[in-house]
Amino acid sequence: MRNRFLQHVYIFYSLVFLLNVIHVFWPNPVLYTVIGVAGMVMIVISVPRADRVFKILGGILLAAGSFFFISSGVSAGKIPAFFAGNVGLLFLLSMLPWMNSVVKAGRYNKLLHALLQGNGNRSLGPLYVRSEATMVSLAAFLNLSSATISQDLLINQLKHVKTKVRNSFVAMTTLRGYSLALLWSPLEILLATSIFITGANYLVVLPWMLLIALFGIMIDAGIGKWLFRNYELEEQTSVIKSLSDHKKKLGGFLLALVLFLVVVVFLVNVIQFDFLFAVTIAIFPFAFLWAVLLKRKSSFLTIGWPTWKKQTNHLSNFIVLLLALSFLTESLNVSPYLEYLQNPIIALEGHPLLIMLFIQAAFLVMTLLGVHPLATMGIFGGISELLMGALPPVTLTILLASTAIATVPSAPYGLIVTLTSVSLRMNPYKIVMKNLPHSLVLGFLGILVAWFTLQIY
């Protein structure tokens, strides 16, 4: 009976996601509490099914959250609502397989494989550069979907490479490429939040963010090419067409990505949906229409339906981490200990470079402790007037966005790291250690460019 229930637990999760959708259009506090109660039930269901490392991490988050909650003096009746914050993220994770399914149904796997393969070069060095460039191109439009698609292809392409080398390669090139794309993507929530805090113009900020991304790509691609220069791929068993033979398909693929971007931008700017919600609800209808236009509807549904059910049934690791993280973040925001995080920035007033270094350190340390960079961004947003007294809006935007996004590949509880951890069956802290140097370098690049703009603005 229990096994039968677990095989159909996607139905319960889908109902919770439906309640979350209703709450977007009808923000009722009672409904939000109901979603939180359902989230607590999801944790109870998921803990026995989660991997050991995620049980431990979830337990630590819940314990830390409990400490902050007790210190807040808030009524215990508020606890359920504290678990509802990240249900939308789980909904997004549940929908990602549909985008992957249309890629498979349209046989774009071979196209992406051609992009990743290189011109017959069997060394992993050039493949690292090519993979990172592909991630930078795709992540700006597909967000997390780009990671799942690229990682699946790379894992298959590197199946004959030693597991340790393969895991390092995939964890580095995909996560680092992902973070470099987020720096300039108008869809990135951290960039959008920093602009909201400062009121800066995106078009003014964009060239500087592209400059940081360009420097980041040049540095990391060079390092990656050197690190993996002595590792080789096995001979391919099948011959893949050259990229020139895929021009028409590549053009259609890029057009689809641009159209998806247009749809999301329309939902965010015209309909006024939240970014996360806009991406989530756009995935299935867009993927379905794409499959219809490709005349692959049957293949899309045949691949997508069982994949979606399996993915949703096995969200246990994500549920334990994300809902526990929601509780921690909400508890911290009502805790008196929040003031201790704000006081240092006040003490550094009049020292712009020290403020920049402190902001980078705060994002990195808080991220490593499990606090989402959006929560840290909120802390700085609370003293935005003080910060803008020391730094111009454009400079502050560049600083906040770049140092926050730099932590993405090194966030042990972040979506992209957790997704990669599950995909590679790799401890998230090992992934963090692989990418921590990149986060530090990218953060320093952000500070360097922000300091340069300080002389201009």
Secondary structure, 3 states (H helix, E strand, C coil): CHHHHHHCHHHHHHHHHHHHHHHHHCCCHHHHHHHHHHHHHHHHHHHHHCCHHHHHHHHHHHHHHHHHHHHHCCCHHHHHHHCCCCHHHHHHHHHHHHHHHHHHHCCHHHHHHHHHHCCCCCEHHHHHHHHHHHHHHHHHHHCHHHHHHHHHHHHHHCCCCCHHHHHHHHHHHHHHHHHHHHCCCCCCHHHHHHHHHHCCCHHHHHHHHHHHHHHHHHHHHHHHHHHCCCCECCCCCCCCCCHHHHHHHHHHHHHHHHHHHHHHHHHHHCCCCCHHHHHHHHHHHHHHHHHHHCCCHHHHHHHHHHHHHHHHHCCHHHHHHHHHHHHHHHHHHCCCCHHHHHHHHHHCCCCHHHHHHHHHHHHHHHHHCCCCHHHHHHHHHCCHHHHHHHCCHHHHHHHHHHHHHHCHHHCCCCHHHHHHHHHHCCCHHHHHHHHHHHHHHHHHHHHHHHHHHHHHC
